[in-house]
């Protein structure tokens, strides 16, 4: 699934059932299409909102527990609204060895949120992902559309601060 | 490995642990082992569920197979050689157990499952006290978010039995595995508390949980557990089960098997008793109609037994106030007054109301008391208000009026028409069989109901007919079946008569005309007719939505016609199946607690039957005229013709239509005696109130809705001076100078069976030996009759009787623009005397609510939770509005369980001319807003959609 920019305005508000209706129509005659249905809903709304999931269950005939079970089994699904910037810390083997857990801890400390959560101001969402395919730059994190490599815990504060200023992001930070 | 084929008898031979075993082809290895008494340990297996193969404890060695195979999912084959306890097998099991135990709190002392825990038993068996595998342990909070089910995921072993039973058996799906890997638990969506899920609180998950992860909160109240705590600690210490422990300690009567006192399903209960108190309720797996499954009422609704509201002493009204009295005084008082009335005004000035709640023996005794002792012809009970039309309608068409098939064989149906039955709520356990038919072999369910009931989620078709238009709908379906030649010509020719008349009559009911009357789309009527007629086995299931109309008997006849037309009688998975509402309403009718028949439906006007009973009861003669029905008794009381009433276990002040009329009638009596377990609304009007024993405090039998006679056994002593109805009636009879030699339940049953051909072969001995017997059972060796009308109808040939559509007695007009219908909800039972005394039930269903459609609510400016007034020509009540899309516009629904806003203050007293049933299901009503809810927007906790049904 191609990652999209995490800007809030790209997603439909959860009280707009239009996109959901379209999704339900798409999979009406398919059995066992829970995963694509959830993927499309996440694409449309940015995350799997409880109200949307209830409505999906009611109209698709699946039990809410089934949908939720699938949604929590796969890491690709988000149950919380996504912030303006999605922070993806790579935990692939190379990054893990290079200290990815420390990076996640530091982001978590700086922002006061745990994995899967969004900051109260709606700015950042923190996630861990598997290999992003740039092992030579490990450890890596991606903030929105910007990639940062060869990270150290001490570099996190500055990077995040950059997103509160005028200009956000930069190219791969090389030291 | 398979090689040899079976010998044509569907059986295979294999060798397990050097023993030769025979089993039906298709059995799993585990099933063969269990059938031959070979013990194979399991944790994720439950006979009620499809095999899962998750726990890896049932691994066995099969010669020639690679690796070990799970016995629960491997099919046994001809010639297989299986070993269940080799070293390799045992070692694999030990490893699996140790892995489970590595994240399970093994200090069993203090765990409420100790003694009944499957993990505890196996750990003991394999000598595992702690695991060799050390690792992270879970620390989940214990969840007590509802009154019934406690969830402690620290004890969960992820066997998925709760998830599967909720989905496969209950058809609801509250749980699924949430998260994955180490973090996985069988949780609810978005960690919602159970009350915000579709949970029906049946407790099936508790019944299958192998560990203490899911337990029943009410059974763990402090006053219930202290003695069990000791036993559980001992179980933890010695590694034995609670039953074994109790046996070793010599505690007798600790577990009593009996029959549930709620609806007509007749589920078997095991009541655990300590210190004269029922401390736990369970149901034996694969036994009885429920097969181990119960509903909220059966599992959690038994607290009324020990309620402090129970009547414990006789009460006599003196100067307007109830005064406590001794039994001698009370009996003296009652008999004197009964004699006075009989001597002054004749025996027919007395009337007896028997009860669909008490035992067969007590009902038999009551009709004997009425007819032989009092000499009155007036005896009836509230079957009049539920299935009198079934008895009348099916007697005319088939020759006998009861469910034609058994609950067990409903599962075999390929199509089921459910009409006027909210099965999941009023007969939850029968609904499980219907859901199973859908889930297991794609049975097509046709729901015909104005409300979107939960069964709709399992339905292939849903016909939303206007209340009171059932005859038009069924005639419309029959029109299609005849037009399209889908009827069963052979069956009609060989087994029935009167087909031409029917054909002529239903020719008028084209789908278009039926659509006009019923509001159901003509094409939908056509499709439903085709689905029903083309199914190999099609059954009809109905309840009060069919009977409680002024056309109740006609409705039943139309259904009988439909079944005969399609040849769906006398085979498994077919039939006309009236679901009876109360635990023993079938039995009360069978026992002759009706104004026109003795036990076994022997007519009182038949001189031979009358002579037979008179001789057996040692009296000169018995009243030979048909007596008054419940509804007629009330009218007669108002006219002063009935002066004394003796009411046992009934509450007409709640259950009868037009309560104000009932109250006037009861107040005008010279004598009202009420015998009950609680001070009911009716008892409050009595001159004498006699405290009776509840079902858990006496011996006897109930006959459930599918004519299955089952034992009721005494588990605890009655409170205070309360006595069994049997004893009270016998004492009063003797005080009136009549000798009642048969006083014990078994003696009474024997006397009854000797006079009742359909019960003649049934004995306590057979029932206590565990036999399942459906009447008719004419002689001792007879196995009973689960399916009626197999070779021929009771009346010989089945009679087609054409019926015409007639509109309901009362139709909406300008002043009363809505149609009101009444009924029941899952959590409550009948007039609420029992369920409303159960704290947990009160917590989740505290008060009456008026169900109203979204469109009507919007038009009247009513939001969910607002207080509204409902009025009809009879009176008005106030209750909260429940705005829901389950209701169609123009219709409101009010359950009748709640004494503070009794639906029957509103209902019509008009009755069906044949069966005398009142029209509870249709009245013209108006709704007005009294007060907006405090929440204002009505979107608070009381969301009108309530807990959504399965699939929603």
Interface residues (C-beta under 8 A of the other chain):
Chain A: X50 X53 X57 X58 X61 X62 X63 X64 X65 X66 X67 X68 X69 X72 X73 X79
Chain B: X163 X167 X172 X173 X174 X175 X176 X177 X178 X179 X180 X188 X189 X190 X197 X198 X457 X948 X950 X951 X952
